[in-house]
Amino acid sequence: MSARRLAILAEMGLVPVWRLRQKSTVVASEESDWIRLEREVPACTACALHKSRTRTVLGVGDRHAHWLLVGEAPGAEEDRLGEPFVGQAGRLLDNMLAAIGLARGENVYIANVLKCRPPGNRNPEPEEVARCSPFLERQVALIQPKIILAMGRFAAQTLLASDATIASLRGRVHRYAGVPLVVTYHPAYLLRNLPDKSKAWSDLLLARRTLNG
């Protein structure tokens, strides 16, 4: 039943008003949770990365998206702009999404495991991942995605609590907090290893089938 119809019925005394207020209360609670997250991440000093960052990178996109894409950490351009997956890797990701009928910001949310850039784009350290992962956990809980695409080894290993290789994790559906999860390569890796683009395409198709099925 639409909100407008509920409002009309409520005015007529045919439906309890609390049903209307309940929805608005939930929406307000979600908004306040996002606001808190947007304040906490830039203020975070839980690990040493806060000393070298330019900007934190919380994420970008549709907060009620079915698709959640998770990378590992911001790079130099992401650190400068405060948005994940920009530059060449970002353009490749946008093309990958377009190939399956998706677009950045439209039913898609993009985030990273780490919200701050490791100096020199080095690999994330275990302590940094442990300190930052709760932010991603809160994002997943707020977005409630239908499918998660873990892009890159560190994203996959973090979300699955595994030290397995990308090769061994690809090609099947995993679960994170009850949400189906598919592992694929990071777009930056694909720029250096063009033959693996066909494998990434297979991963995208698997994710789409999983969501549609």
Secondary structure, DSSP 8 states (H G I E B T S, - for coil): --HHHHHHHHHTTSS-THHHHHHHHHHHHHHHHHHHHHHHHHH--SSGGGGT-SS----EE-TT-SEEEEES---HHHHHHS-SS-HHHHHHHHHHHHHTT-BTTBSEEEEES-SS--GGG----HHHHHHHHHHHHHHHHHH--SEEEEESHHHHHHHHT----HHHHTTS-EEETTEEEEEE--HHHHHH-GGGHHHHHHHHHHHHHHHH-
